[in-house]
Amino acid sequence: MEQYKLFDAEYKFVSLIWDNEPINSTELVRLCADKLGWKKSTTYTVLKKLCERGILQNREAMVTALVKREDVQRYESRAVLEKAFDGSLSKFLTAFLDNRKLSIQEAEELKRIIEEAAK
């Protein structure tokens, strides 16, 4: 599960791949220059590192993700919950919703999610 930990720049990089995969590595270099301001060498260094960690795959100059966005998001959200809120979902929600008004639709959606999780 630790393999899903991504630093901010890595997450932005992998997000480009999730949004465009499969993507040719040459096109990825162009996209990273446009969206992240990266040089070609930076793109290939990060790509190599994430391939070695089993996050990405680069075969015949075609880059794809080996992990799903949802799995990384799930890992990251659980890590924040554990680190900042002692694993307490109620503490997290209290802090998150402090001084924030929910729309009726948001409140209904949260109720539905909680009800489904309680089953």
Secondary structure, 3 states (H helix, E strand, C coil): CHHHCCCHHHHHHHHHHHHHCCEEHHHHHHHHHHHHCCCHHHHHHHHHHHHHCCCEEEECCEEEECCCHHHHHHHHHHHHHHHHHCCCHHHHHHHHHCCCCCCHHHHHHHHHHHHHHHC
